[in-house]
Amino acid sequence: MTTRRDLANAIRALSMDAVQRANSGHPGMPMGMADIAEVLFNDYLRHNPDNPDWWDRDRFVVSNGHGSMLLYSVLHLTGYGVSIDDLKNFRQLHSPTPGHPEYGEAPGVETTTGPLGQGLANAVGMALAEKLLAARFNTDEHTIVDHHTWVFAGDGCLMEGVSHEVCSLAGTWGLGKLVVFYDDNNISIDGEVDGWFTDNTPERFRAYGWQVIEDVDGHDAAAVASAIEAARANVGQPTLICCKTTIGFGSPNKAGTAATHGAPLGDEEIEATRKEIGWPHAPFEVPDEIRAGWNAREAGAEREKQWQGEWRAYRDAHPKLAAEFERRLSGELPEDFDRIVADILGRMQADDATVATRKASGQTLEAFGPHLPELLGGSADLTGSNNTNWSGSVDIMDDPAKGNYVYYGVREFGMTAIANGLYLHGGFIPYTGTFLVFSDYARNAVRMSALIPTGAIHVYTHDSIGLGEDGPTHQPVEHVSSLRLIPNLDVWRPADKVETAAAWAAGLARRNGPTALVLTRQGLPHQPRNSEQIASIARGGYVLSDPEDGNPQAVIIASGSEVGLAMAAAGSLATDGVGVRVVSMPNPDLFMAQDADYRETVLPAALDARVAVEAGVSLYWRHIVGGKGKVIGMDTFGASAPAGDLFKEFGFTNETVVRAVREVIG
C-alpha cells in the first residue's frame, strides 16, 4: 500500500537525483519540506495542471527558491507539463527547470524566486490582489474569486529585511488567505543559525497581527494537515505555520547539516539515502502507483469545472461585471485606450503652463484614472511629494471593494516586491512611488520586476540636484544611469507634462517589462510640438527643434529638466548665427533600440558635433555623443542649497552649454 511518506519520498528521490546529475543545486530543502508539500498538494491546493493559468487557482510560491527541485518535482508528479527529461536537464542551458524558479519557463511557476524574501513579498501582493478582487467582484449569490496563497519560506527569507516590511503589511491588511510554511530547520549556508538568528519568530509574527501555529512536526502529515485546517479557518489573519524539519531528511550521514544545503549528496550518500527511506528505484524512476497517488489532473479538472459553472451563472446574472473581470484578468486595456491617450496628450500639449513633472504625473493619473479601474498605486510615505494619488483614489483599508490606493509606509523594498506580486496575480496595473534616491532601497525588486517580467510602473520623483536644500543625501546623481543599466527596464525622464503623459501611456500599455518614471520637483517649461513630434516621443528620442535653415552645425541632446536648458542655449547660439538641433531624449535606451533609419534622422552620423546635458553621471552619455562630443553632467555628489544656486555651482547654465557647443564645432 502506498503511504504518504512514499509519495513524499518521490520528491526526495527526484530532487537528489536531479541535483546529482547536474552536479549543482540544493537538495536539502526539497528533502526537508517534501512531507509538507505532499499534504498541501494532495489534500488542499486548488489547482488544475491542465490549465495552469486558471484564474481562481491557488497560488503556490517557493520563496526559498534554491529548493526549486521541490517545485519541479511536484509539478511533474501532479501532471503539469514538466517532463522527466526536464528534471534530468535541471540547471542546463535552455531547460525549463533552471536553478531557481523562473516565471514563464515552466507551467505552474507563479513567480521568479531566489533572492530570499522576495517570493514571500510577491505572495503578499498576490494575496492582496485576491482580497481586493473578491471584494470588488463577488456578490451575495456568486463567488468567483476565492483562493489561497501558499508560501514555502526558510530561515534566510525571514532574516531578510524585506520580510519584515511585507509581513507587517500583510498583518495590517488582514490577508486571511495567505499561509506561510516556515521551514524551521535551523540551518543556513554557514551552518546552524543559532549564532546569527536568535529572533523569537513566533512572537515577531504575532506582533505583526498574524496567526502563528508553532512547533508543527513538518514530517508528520497529520500535524501538517491540522495546522492547515487552522489556517484556513482563520479568515481575518495571515498564518505562519512554524514547521520543525530536518534539512536533507533521509540522508543518513548529512541530514540536519549544512552539507545538504547547496551541494549534491554524492553517489554513495544517495545510495545510502535510498536504503534509508525505502526507495529501491533507479534514478528518475517513479513507479506507477506513486504517480497515481500524485496525479491531480482529474481532480483539478473537476475543481475548475465546478468554478466554470459558477462563472457562467455569474456572467448571466452580471454581464457587465463579468466582462470587466475578464478584461482585467486578461490584462487587456480598454478598447478605446488609444483614443484616450491621444485625447490626454492633446490636452497636455494645449496647456502651456510651467509645471514640475511630478505634478504633471499627478495630472496624468487624474486623466487616466477614471478609465482604468485596474490601477492600484501607492507610495512609500511620500504621497504628497510623489503625487501618486488622484481625486478618485480610495484607501484599500477604507473600502476594499473600491480601494485603489495603498499607503505602504516607509517600505520601498517591500512596496516594490509587493507590486510585482500584484501584477503577477492579475487584475491590476500596480504603480509605486518614492524619491529617486531611494530607488536604491528597492533596487533588487526593481531588477526582479524586469527579470520576471512584470508591467509594474515605478514613479521616482525629486530626480536631481534640483530638489535643492535637502542636500546630497537626497540628491540622486548616479541613479538614473544605474537604472538604465537594468535590462528590460524602461526608464523615462520626461521634459514636460506632454512627455510625462506619453511616458505614462507607454508604461500602462507595456506587458513585457516594468517602467520607471523619473520626475522633477522643480517646474519645467512647456515645449512646443507638432503632432509628428508628439507621436515620436514614444520612440524614446526625437528632434524637438532645428535651426530655421534646417542645417544644424551641432546637436544638443538632453533629458528631463535639462531640455529647457538645451532649448535656451540653442536660442542663444542662434542669435550668434550658430544653428543647433535640440534632441529631447526621455528614454535613450528605447531610442537606441529604434531602427537605424529613424536614428539617422534624429542623430545623423555626419552630425558628430554633439553635446549631451543631464544632471546625472556623465559616463552613460559617452556612447551617444561619440569621441568628439562632450557631456555636461554630475560626477560628484551635490550640496545643500537652493536649486538655482546648485545648477549654477555645478555648471548647468546657458553659458556652459553654449561654450561646450562652440568647442565641439571647433
GURO-77262 format. One line per field, with one value per residue (C-alpha): residue number from 1; x, y, z. Coordinates in Angstrom, 2 decimals, always signed. Each point is the difference from the previous one (the first is absolute). Layout:
seq NUM, ...
x X, ...
y Y, ...
z Z, ...
***
This chain:
seq 1, 2, 3, 4, 5, 6, 7, 8, 9, 10, 11, 12, 13, 14, 15, 16, 17, 18, 19, 20, 21, 22, 23, 24, 25, 26, 27, 28, 29, 30, 31, 32, 33, 34, 35, 36, 37, 38, 39, 40, 41, 42, 43, 44, 45, 46, 47, 48, 49, 50, 51, 52, 53, 54, 55, 56, 57, 58, 59, 60, 61, 62, 63, 64, 65, 66, 67, 68, 69, 70, 71, 72, 73, 74, 75, 76, 77, 78, 79, 80, 81, 82, 83, 84, 85, 86, 87, 88, 89, 90, 91, 92, 93, 94, 95, 96, 97, 98, 99, 100, 101, 102, 103, 104, 105, 106, 107, 108, 109, 110, 111, 112, 113, 114, 115, 116, 117, 118, 119, 120, 121, 122, 123, 124, 125, 126, 127, 128, 129, 130, 131, 132, 133, 134, 135, 136, 137, 138, 139, 140, 141, 142, 143, 144, 145, 146, 147, 148, 149, 150, 151, 152, 153, 154, 155, 156, 157, 158, 159, 160, 161, 162, 163, 164, 165, 166, 167, 168, 169, 170, 171, 172, 173, 174, 175, 176, 177, 178, 179, 180, 181, 182, 183, 184, 185, 186, 187, 188, 189, 190, 191, 192, 193, 194, 195, 196, 197, 198, 199, 200, 201, 202, 203, 204, 205, 206, 207, 208, 209, 210, 211, 212, 213, 214, 215, 216, 217, 218, 219, 220, 221, 222, 223, 224, 225, 226, 227, 228, 229, 230, 231, 232, 233, 234, 235, 236, 237, 238, 239, 240, 241, 242, 243, 244, 245, 246, 247, 248, 249, 250, 251, 252, 253, 254, 255, 256, 257, 258, 259, 260, 261, 262, 263, 264, 265, 266, 267, 268, 269, 270, 271, 272, 273, 274, 275, 276, 277, 278, 279, 280, 281, 282, 283, 284, 285, 286, 287, 288, 289, 290, 291, 292, 293, 294, 295, 296, 297, 298, 299, 300, 301, 302, 303, 304, 305, 306, 307, 308, 309, 310, 311, 312, 313, 314, 315, 316, 317, 318, 319, 320, 321, 322, 323, 324, 325, 326, 327, 328, 329, 330, 331, 332, 333, 334, 335, 336, 337, 338, 339, 340, 341, 342, 343, 344, 345, 346, 347, 348, 349, 350, 351, 352, 353, 354, 355, 356, 357, 358, 359, 360, 361, 362, 363, 364, 365, 366, 367, 368, 369, 370, 371, 372, 373, 374, 375, 376, 377, 378, 379, 380, 381, 382, 383, 384, 385, 386, 387, 388, 389, 390, 391, 392, 393, 394, 395, 396, 397, 398, 399, 400, 401, 402, 403, 404, 405, 406, 407, 408, 409, 410, 411, 412, 413, 414, 415, 416, 417, 418, 419, 420, 421, 422, 423, 424, 425, 426, 427, 428, 429, 430, 431, 432, 433, 434, 435, 436, 437, 438, 439, 440, 441, 442, 443, 444, 445, 446, 447, 448, 449, 450, 451, 452, 453, 454, 455, 456, 457, 458, 459, 460, 461, 462, 463, 464, 465, 466, 467, 468, 469, 470, 471, 472, 473, 474, 475, 476, 477, 478, 479, 480, 481, 482, 483, 484, 485, 486, 487, 488, 489, 490, 491, 492, 493, 494, 495, 496, 497, 498, 499, 500, 501, 502, 503, 504, 505, 506, 507, 508, 509, 510, 511, 512, 513, 514, 515, 516, 517, 518, 519, 520, 521, 522, 523, 524, 525, 526, 527, 528, 529, 530, 531, 532, 533, 534, 535, 536, 537, 538, 539, 540, 541, 542, 543, 544, 545, 546, 547, 548, 549, 550, 551, 552, 553, 554, 555, 556, 557, 558, 559, 560, 561, 562, 563, 564, 565, 566, 567, 568, 569, 570, 571, 572, 573, 574, 575, 576, 577, 578, 579, 580, 581, 582, 583, 584, 585, 586, 587, 588, 589, 590, 591, 592, 593, 594, 595, 596, 597, 598, 599, 600, 601, 602, 603, 604, 605, 606, 607, 608, 609, 610, 611, 612, 613, 614, 615, 616, 617, 618, 619, 620, 621, 622, 623, 624, 625, 626, 627, 628, 629, 630, 631, 632, 633, 634, 635, 636, 637, 638, 639, 640, 641, 642, 643, 644, 645, 646, 647, 648, 649, 650, 651, 652, 653, 654, 655, 656, 657, 658, 659, 660, 661, 662, 663, 664, 665, 666
x +0.00, +1.33, +0.42, +0.30, +3.66, +0.44, -1.53, +2.23, +3.03, -0.59, +0.86, +3.10, +1.20, -0.64, +1.62, +3.19, +0.28, -0.43, +2.50, +2.49, -0.41, +0.50, +2.86, -1.53, -2.96, -1.66, -1.43, -0.45, -3.17, -1.94, +0.85, -0.92, -3.30, -1.20, -2.52, -1.55, -0.26, -1.66, -2.79, -0.50, -0.17, -1.94, -2.55, -0.36, +1.47, -2.67, +1.55, -0.36, +3.17, -1.75, -0.68, +2.81, -1.42, -3.49, -0.99, -1.29, +2.86, +1.95, +3.43, +3.00, +3.29, +3.34, +1.65, +3.05, +0.50, +3.29, -2.25, -1.40, +0.18, -2.83, -2.18, +1.08, -0.49, -3.51, -0.96, +1.21, -1.71, -3.36, -0.29, +1.28, +1.97, +3.32, +1.43, +2.46, +2.49, -0.48, +0.97, +3.02, +1.01, -0.20, +2.22, +0.97, -0.04, -3.50, -1.60, -3.38, +1.44, +2.63, +1.89, -2.59, -3.65, -0.52, -3.44, -0.94, +2.54, -2.23, -3.76, -1.02, +2.86, -1.79, +2.99, +3.77, +1.64, +3.47, +0.90, -1.25, -3.10, -1.25, -2.17, -1.70, -0.44, -1.46, -2.42, -1.19, -0.81, -1.83, -2.04, -0.85, -1.13, -2.27, -1.56, -0.66, -1.36, -2.28, -1.36, -0.53, -1.50, -1.58, -3.71, -2.31, -1.11, +3.21, +3.61, +2.49, +3.10, +0.84, +3.51, +2.97, +3.63, +2.42, +3.67, +3.02, +2.60, +3.20, +2.15, +1.74, -3.28, -0.92, +3.42, -0.24, -1.28, -2.61, -1.83, -0.50, -1.40, -2.50, -1.09, -0.80, -2.25, -1.59, -1.08, -1.30, -1.99, -1.45, +0.93, -1.77, +0.61, +3.78, +1.67, +3.76, +1.79, +3.17, +2.64, +1.48, +2.99, +2.58, +2.43, +1.30, +3.07, +2.37, -1.37, -2.28, -1.72, +0.02, +2.99, -1.66, -3.75, -1.34, -3.24, -3.13, -1.67, -3.44, -0.25, +1.25, -2.81, -2.60, +1.11, -0.73, -3.54, +0.47, -1.41, +3.00, -0.05, +3.15, +2.00, -1.65, +1.83, +0.68, +0.46, -3.36, -2.75, -2.77, +1.66, +0.47, -3.62, -1.24, +2.00, -1.37, -3.54, +0.62, +1.45, -2.99, -2.40, +1.46, -1.17, +1.05, +3.72, +2.84, +1.50, +3.58, +0.38, +3.32, +1.08, +2.82, +1.82, +3.30, +1.89, +0.98, -2.49, +0.85, +3.70, +1.59, +3.29, -0.84, -3.56, -0.26, +3.22, +1.00, +1.63, -3.40, -0.84, +1.76, +1.91, -0.76, -0.12, +2.39, -0.62, +0.82, -2.24, -2.83, +0.21, -0.03, -2.98, -1.94, +0.41, -0.82, -3.32, -0.92, +0.20, +1.47, -0.62, +2.57, +0.76, -2.99, -2.16, -3.43, -2.28, -3.48, -1.68, +1.96, -0.94, -3.64, +0.15, +1.28, -1.92, -2.25, -1.30, -3.40, -0.67, +1.29, -2.22, -2.99, +0.85, +0.20, -3.17, -1.88, +1.42, -0.90, -3.59, +0.05, +1.62, -2.72, -2.69, +1.85, +0.40, -3.71, -0.95, +2.60, +1.17, +1.68, +1.89, +1.02, +1.27, +2.05, +1.37, +1.04, +1.63, +1.99, +1.15, +1.00, +2.13, -1.78, -0.32, -3.36, -0.89, +0.25, +3.33, +1.76, -2.70, +0.34, +3.77, -0.36, -2.52, +2.18, +3.12, -1.94, -1.29, +3.45, +1.56, -2.67, +0.86, +3.20, +0.35, +3.36, -0.32, +2.23, -0.17, -0.99, -3.07, -0.50, +0.06, -2.80, -1.96, +0.53, -1.30, -3.01, -0.64, +0.59, -1.46, -3.71, +0.64, +2.20, -1.54, +2.86, +2.45, +1.21, +2.57, +1.78, +2.97, +2.59, -1.24, +0.46, -3.45, -0.13, +3.52, -0.29, -3.49, -0.98, -3.62, -2.83, -3.56, -1.33, +2.50, -1.54, +2.05, -0.18, -0.47, -3.06, -1.86, +1.55, -2.69, +0.94, +3.53, +2.67, +2.60, +2.50, +1.77, +3.12, +1.78, +3.78, +0.52, +1.48, +1.31, -3.13, -2.26, +1.78, +0.07, -3.69, -0.74, +1.69, -2.34, -3.05, +0.85, +0.77, -3.31, -1.90, -2.77, +2.14, +2.55, +1.99, +2.05, +2.29, +1.50, +3.02, +2.89, +2.43, +2.88, -1.91, -0.38, +3.20, -2.00, -2.30, +2.57, +0.02, -3.78, +0.19, +2.53, -2.31, -2.93, +2.10, +1.18, -3.37, -1.27, -2.90, -1.68, +0.31, +0.55, +2.48, -0.42, +3.21, -0.12, +2.55, +2.28, +3.16, +1.80, -3.10, -1.68, +2.18, +0.49, -0.37, +3.54, +2.13, -1.59, -3.20, +1.43, +0.32, +3.06, +0.68, -3.53, -1.46, +2.98, +0.09, -3.68, +0.67, +2.54, -2.74, -1.00, -3.65, -0.76, -1.45, +1.36, -1.73, +1.21, -2.56, +0.59, -3.50, -3.58, -0.47, +2.97, -1.18, -3.41, +1.61, +2.28, -2.98, -1.86, +2.97, +0.29, -3.71, +0.09, +3.20, -0.39, +3.52, +1.81, -0.24, +0.25, +1.80, -1.20, +2.68, -1.60, +0.97, -0.85, +0.57, -2.23, +0.97, -1.00, -2.47, +1.54, -1.82, -0.52, -1.92, -1.94, +2.93, +2.26, -2.61, -0.24, +3.80, +0.25, -0.93, +3.24, +2.10, +1.67, -0.94, +0.89, -1.59, +1.38, +2.19, +1.56, -2.13, +2.17, -0.19, +3.76, +1.20, +3.66, -0.32, -2.54, -0.86, -1.48, -1.78, -2.51, -2.38, +0.63, +3.04, -2.10, -1.10, +3.64, +0.88, -2.73, +1.20, +3.58, -1.11, -1.80, +3.10, +2.14, -2.52, +0.35, +3.72, -0.68, +0.69, -2.70, -0.61, -2.37, -1.55, -0.87, -2.19, +0.87, -2.26, +0.83, +3.46, -0.03, -3.32, +1.36, +3.09, -2.30, -1.72, +0.86, +3.15, -1.89, -1.94, +3.08, +1.78, -2.79, +0.43, +3.77, +1.63, +3.40, +1.42, -1.26, +2.71, +0.22, -2.11, -0.56, -2.07, -1.42, -1.43, +0.25, +1.40, +3.22, +1.55, +1.36, -3.33, -0.17, +3.45, -1.26, -2.55, +2.16, +2.98, +3.68, -0.35, -2.93, -0.24, -2.19, -1.12, -0.91, +0.50, +3.04, +0.03, -2.64, -2.11, -0.38, -2.64, -1.20, -2.89, -0.36, +0.92, +3.26, +0.85, -0.53, +2.36, +2.53, +0.15, +0.01, -3.54, -0.22, -0.64, +3.59, +1.42, -2.10, +0.73, +3.72, -0.10, -1.81, +2.55, +2.80, -1.42, -0.61, +3.66
y +0.00, +3.42, +2.26, +3.77, -0.44, -1.99, +2.89, +2.52, -2.16, +0.42, +3.69, -0.92, -2.49, +2.17, +2.99, -1.73, -1.76, +3.23, +1.89, -2.84, -0.20, +3.78, -0.16, +3.18, +1.00, -0.15, -3.36, +0.83, +2.10, -2.30, -2.98, +1.89, +1.47, -2.94, -1.21, +3.48, +0.27, -3.40, +0.98, +3.41, -1.15, -3.19, +1.23, +3.77, +1.81, +1.23, -0.36, -1.64, -1.31, +0.04, +3.74, +1.55, +3.49, -0.65, +3.30, -1.34, -2.40, +0.13, +1.58, -1.96, +1.85, -1.55, +3.03, -2.05, -0.42, -1.88, -2.97, +0.16, -3.75, -0.40, +2.16, -1.69, -3.45, +0.83, +1.58, -3.12, -2.41, +1.78, +0.17, +3.38, +0.26, -0.69, -3.26, -2.43, +1.18, +3.54, -1.24, -1.76, +3.31, +1.93, +3.09, -0.57, +2.55, +0.72, -2.45, +0.99, -1.09, +2.65, +0.16, +2.30, +0.15, +2.42, +1.23, -1.04, -2.80, -2.81, -0.18, +0.38, +2.32, +3.05, +2.30, +0.17, -0.64, -0.39, +3.34, -1.01, +1.65, +1.31, -2.99, +0.54, +3.67, -0.92, -2.32, +2.84, +1.89, -3.01, -0.40, +3.70, -0.26, -2.92, +1.92, +3.13, -1.86, -2.08, +3.14, +1.63, -2.84, -2.58, +0.40, -1.39, -2.68, -0.73, -0.50, +0.03, +1.09, -2.30, -1.39, -0.22, +0.98, -2.55, +0.69, -2.10, +2.15, -0.74, +1.58, +2.11, +1.46, +1.09, +1.51, +2.26, +3.47, -0.10, -2.72, +2.41, +2.66, -2.21, -2.20, +3.07, +1.20, -3.44, +0.05, +3.56, -0.90, -3.13, -2.32, -3.05, -2.12, +0.31, -3.02, -0.23, -3.23, +0.95, -2.67, +0.22, -2.30, +2.17, -0.21, +2.48, -0.06, +0.89, -2.71, +0.06, +3.36, +0.27, +2.29, +2.61, -0.55, +0.05, +1.88, -1.20, -0.56, -1.04, +3.10, +2.18, -1.17, +0.27, +3.61, +0.49, -1.27, -3.51, -3.26, -2.13, -3.78, -1.15, -3.21, -1.89, -3.20, +0.56, -3.73, -0.95, +0.23, +0.10, +2.88, +1.94, -0.59, +1.15, +3.21, +0.62, -0.46, +2.59, +2.38, -0.38, +0.56, +3.41, +2.34, +3.18, -0.57, -1.35, -3.15, -1.03, -3.75, -0.65, -3.41, -1.77, -1.87, -1.71, +1.35, -2.86, -2.32, -3.63, +0.47, -2.21, +1.91, +3.55, +0.67, +2.93, +1.61, +2.77, -2.67, -0.67, +3.63, +0.89, -2.98, -3.44, -2.78, -2.19, -3.42, -1.91, +2.15, -0.18, -3.78, +0.02, +2.38, -2.28, -2.80, +2.31, +1.19, -3.31, +1.21, -2.88, +1.55, +1.16, +3.69, +1.91, -3.10, +0.51, -3.04, +0.17, -0.23, +3.02, +1.95, -0.96, +1.27, +3.36, +0.56, +3.03, +0.44, -1.62, +1.69, +3.29, -0.15, -0.68, +2.97, +2.30, -1.46, +0.89, +3.51, +0.35, -0.80, +2.74, +2.33, -0.61, +0.73, +3.15, +1.12, -0.46, +1.90, +2.76, +0.34, +3.40, -1.09, -3.22, +1.83, +2.34, -2.93, -1.78, +3.14, +0.64, -3.57, -0.24, +3.11, +1.77, +3.78, +1.61, -0.21, +3.77, +0.34, +1.49, +2.67, +0.72, +0.42, +2.29, +2.14, +0.32, +0.85, +2.59, +1.68, -0.01, +1.56, +2.70, +1.07, +2.03, +0.26, -0.51, -2.94, -2.51, -3.39, -1.56, +2.26, -0.84, -3.67, +0.66, +1.79, -2.95, -2.39, +2.26, -0.37, -3.75, -1.05, +0.10, -2.26, -2.59, -1.54, -2.51, +2.71, -0.79, +2.50, +1.05, +1.75, -0.74, +2.75, +2.76, +0.26, +3.78, +0.31, -2.74, +1.08, -3.65, +0.47, +1.67, +1.13, -3.54, -1.66, -2.16, -1.51, -3.80, +0.01, +2.23, -1.92, -3.15, -0.17, +3.41, +0.23, +1.01, +1.68, -1.49, +1.87, -2.15, +1.93, +0.34, -3.33, +0.58, -3.54, -1.69, +2.32, -0.83, -3.76, +0.03, +1.86, -2.82, -2.48, +2.14, +0.03, -3.72, -0.86, +1.89, +2.54, +3.03, +2.39, +0.89, +3.16, +1.06, +3.27, +1.33, +2.43, -1.02, -0.19, -2.65, -2.22, -1.50, -1.44, -1.68, -0.82, -3.79, -0.13, +2.37, -2.34, -2.93, +1.86, +0.26, -3.62, -1.61, +2.20, +2.02, +3.10, +1.94, +3.76, +1.62, +3.73, +1.71, +3.70, +2.61, -1.16, +2.12, +2.81, +1.96, -1.16, +2.52, +0.47, -3.60, -0.44, -2.83, -2.74, +0.57, +1.15, -2.87, +0.17, -3.52, -1.35, +0.68, -1.53, -2.96, -0.71, +0.14, -2.77, -2.43, -2.03, +0.26, +2.99, +2.93, +3.16, +3.26, +3.45, +2.33, +3.67, +1.33, -1.05, -1.30, -2.33, -1.01, -1.03, -1.84, -1.88, -0.98, -1.21, -2.14, -1.49, -0.78, -1.84, -1.91, -3.68, -1.37, +2.08, +2.76, +3.74, +2.61, +3.60, +2.45, +3.32, +3.45, +1.99, +3.32, +1.47, -0.58, +2.13, -1.30, -0.88, +0.70, -3.06, -1.07, -3.26, -1.83, +0.94, -1.09, -3.38, -0.30, +0.29, -3.68, -0.77, +1.22, +2.92, +2.50, +3.35, +2.68, +2.98, +0.75, +3.18, +1.91, -0.98, -3.69, -0.37, -0.45, +0.39, -1.89, -1.86, +0.32, -3.15, +0.29, -1.66, +1.23, +3.38, +0.60, +0.10, +3.51, +0.94, -1.49, +2.02, +3.20, -0.67, -0.70, +3.32, +1.83, -1.66, +0.84, +3.71, -0.39, -1.82, -3.53, -2.46, -2.77, -2.94, -0.90, -3.65, -0.87, -3.51, -1.04, -3.69, -0.44, -3.80, -0.09, +2.44, -2.13, -3.00, +1.75, -0.90, +1.49, +2.17, +1.74, +0.52, +1.50, +2.55, +1.15, -0.35, -0.15, -1.63, +3.07, +2.22, -1.00, +3.35, -1.10, +1.19, -2.01, +1.72, -1.88, +0.69, -3.46, -1.91, +0.76, -3.44, -1.34, +2.54, -0.66, -2.66, +2.43, +3.11, -1.91, +0.81, +3.59, +0.81, +1.45, -0.84, +2.50, -2.12, -0.63, -2.02, +1.05, +0.02, +3.12, +2.46, +1.59, +3.27, +1.41, -1.72, +3.05, +0.42, -3.66, +0.04, +2.95, -1.60, -3.23, +1.55, -0.50, +3.46, +1.52, +1.19, -3.45, -1.66, +2.73, -0.30, -3.79, +0.26, +2.46, -2.33, -3.06, +2.03, +1.03
z +0.00, -0.96, +3.00, +0.28, +0.79, -3.22, -1.94, +1.74, -0.65, -3.72, +0.46, +1.97, -2.58, -3.03, +1.69, +1.08, -3.37, -1.98, +2.13, -0.29, -3.78, -0.31, +2.49, +1.38, +2.10, +3.39, +1.07, +3.68, -0.12, -2.37, +2.18, +3.15, -1.20, -2.11, +2.59, +0.24, -3.77, -0.21, +2.40, -1.56, -3.60, +0.49, +2.53, -0.19, -2.98, -2.43, -3.44, -3.38, -1.68, -3.37, +0.35, +2.06, -0.61, +1.33, +1.57, +3.30, +0.67, +3.23, -0.31, +1.26, +0.44, +0.91, +1.58, +0.97, -3.73, +0.25, +0.81, -3.52, -0.49, +2.47, -2.24, -3.22, +1.51, +1.20, -3.31, -1.82, +2.35, +0.09, -3.78, -1.19, -3.22, +1.69, -1.32, +1.51, -2.62, +1.29, +3.45, -1.43, -1.61, +3.26, -0.12, -3.63, -2.81, -1.38, +2.40, +1.52, +3.36, +0.80, +3.27, +1.57, -1.10, -2.89, -0.94, -3.52, -0.30, +1.27, +0.54, +3.62, +0.96, +1.38, +0.42, -0.27, +3.36, +1.39, +1.57, +3.43, +1.37, -3.31, -0.80, +3.33, -0.92, -3.38, +1.77, +2.21, -3.20, -1.39, +3.17, +0.00, -3.62, +0.90, +2.88, -2.04, -3.02, +2.22, +1.63, -3.39, -2.02, +2.31, +0.73, +2.64, -2.46, -1.89, +1.07, -2.84, +1.92, +2.89, +0.18, +2.33, -0.38, +1.45, +0.63, +0.87, +1.76, +1.87, +2.67, -2.63, -1.26, +3.51, +0.67, -3.03, +0.82, -2.73, +1.93, +2.90, -2.32, -1.80, +2.89, +2.06, -2.81, -0.47, +3.62, -0.26, -3.10, +1.60, -2.86, +1.38, -3.10, +0.21, +1.60, +0.46, +0.88, +1.83, -0.53, +3.49, -0.52, +1.79, -2.92, -2.55, -2.23, +2.83, +2.27, +3.04, +0.19, +3.81, -0.19, -2.23, +0.01, +3.53, -0.69, +1.71, -3.34, +1.30, +2.19, -2.82, -2.26, +2.75, +0.41, -3.71, +0.54, -1.38, +1.25, +0.96, +0.30, +1.74, +0.25, -2.82, -0.88, -3.69, -0.54, +1.54, -2.62, +2.59, +1.85, -3.23, -1.01, +3.39, -0.32, -3.48, +1.26, +2.71, -2.57, -2.30, +2.87, +0.80, -2.75, +1.78, +0.43, -2.09, +1.50, +0.68, +0.45, +1.72, -1.24, +1.78, -2.74, -0.65, -2.97, -2.31, +1.71, -0.79, -0.57, +2.68, +0.22, -1.07, +1.16, +2.38, -1.20, -2.40, -2.16, -1.60, -0.62, -3.22, -1.34, -1.45, +2.54, -2.00, -1.46, +3.18, +2.20, -2.51, +0.01, +3.80, -0.02, -2.32, +2.52, +2.92, -1.46, -1.64, -3.60, -2.03, -3.40, -2.53, -0.49, -1.44, +0.17, +1.60, +0.35, -1.46, +3.38, +1.22, -3.12, +0.50, +3.56, -1.16, -3.25, +0.47, -3.53, +0.48, +3.34, -1.34, -3.06, +2.25, +2.22, -2.98, -1.51, +3.17, -0.11, -3.68, +0.91, +2.62, -2.53, -2.61, +2.55, +1.05, -3.60, -0.66, +3.14, -0.27, -3.62, +0.42, +3.12, -1.71, -3.07, +2.18, +2.00, -3.21, -1.38, +3.14, +0.58, -3.66, +0.37, -2.84, -0.07, -0.83, -3.69, -0.44, +1.79, -3.05, -0.25, +3.72, -0.36, -3.02, +1.83, +3.09, -2.01, -1.98, +3.13, +1.57, -3.10, -0.09, +3.55, -0.01, +3.78, +1.70, +2.40, +1.75, -1.66, +3.34, -0.13, -3.66, +1.00, +2.47, -2.71, -2.30, +2.65, +0.40, -3.73, -0.28, +3.35, -0.89, -2.99, +1.77, +3.12, -0.01, +1.07, +3.52, +1.21, +3.09, +1.50, +2.64, +2.32, -2.60, -1.57, +0.06, -1.39, -2.64, -1.13, -0.26, +1.01, -1.88, +0.75, -0.50, +2.31, +2.73, +2.82, -0.14, +3.77, -0.24, -2.70, -1.49, -2.69, -1.38, +1.38, -2.50, +2.20, +2.44, +2.77, +0.21, +2.73, -0.18, -1.75, -3.45, -0.49, +1.26, -2.00, -3.25, +0.60, +0.94, -3.24, -1.91, +1.69, -0.72, -3.68, -0.14, +1.62, -2.67, +0.09, +0.82, -1.46, +3.11, +0.37, +2.81, +1.14, +1.87, -0.47, -2.71, +2.46, +1.96, -3.04, +1.39, +2.88, -2.52, -2.64, +0.18, -0.27, -2.97, -1.56, +0.66, -1.59, -3.16, +0.17, +0.70, -1.83, +1.41, -1.35, +3.24, -0.20, +2.39, +0.60, +1.17, +0.77, +1.15, -2.75, +0.34, +1.82, -0.98, +3.19, +1.78, +3.70, +1.17, -1.21, -1.38, +2.14, -1.95, -3.33, -2.49, -2.22, -1.27, +0.31, -3.44, -1.77, +2.36, -0.64, -3.73, +0.48, +1.07, -3.08, -1.00, +2.25, -1.94, +1.63, -0.93, +1.03, -1.59, -0.77, +0.62, +0.53, -3.56, +0.21, +3.49, -1.33, -2.92, +2.40, +2.15, -3.10, -1.02, +3.48, +0.22, -3.31, +0.73, +0.84, -0.46, +2.59, +2.60, -0.40, +2.10, -0.17, +1.14, +0.93, +1.23, +3.08, -1.78, -2.68, -3.65, -2.98, -2.56, -3.37, -3.29, -2.23, -3.04, -0.29, -1.59, +2.89, +2.53, -1.70, -0.03, +3.79, +0.11, -1.85, +2.91, -1.76, -2.69, -1.52, +2.14, -1.95, -2.98, -1.33, -2.47, -2.98, +0.93, +0.04, +3.58, +0.77, +3.29, +2.07, +3.67, +1.50, +3.33, +2.25, +2.65, +1.55, -2.20, -3.20, +0.93, +0.51, -3.40, -1.69, +1.65, -1.07, -3.56, -0.01, +1.22, -2.66, -2.71, +0.75, -0.76, -3.25, +1.27, -0.98, +2.56, +0.07, +3.35, +0.57, +2.95, +1.12, +2.88, -0.50, -1.58, +0.07, -1.82, -2.56, -0.55, -0.59, -2.93, -3.56, -1.46, -2.49, +2.73, +2.14, -2.99, -0.48, +3.60, +0.48, -3.43, +0.05, -1.76, +2.81, +2.47, +1.77, +2.96, +3.54, +2.50, +3.07, +3.00, +3.71, +0.70, -0.51, -3.37, -0.92, -1.28, -2.84, -1.46, -2.39, -1.40, -0.43, -1.39, +0.21, -1.15, +2.25, +3.48, +2.97, +2.60, +3.01, +3.71, +1.00, +3.64, +2.70, +0.36, +2.85, +2.20, -1.56, -2.03, -3.35, -2.06, +1.86, -0.46, -3.75, -0.25, +2.33, -1.98, -3.46, -1.23, -1.52, -3.38, -0.16, +0.67, -2.69, -2.56, +0.66, -0.37, -3.31, -1.34, +1.07, -1.77, -3.17, +0.14
***
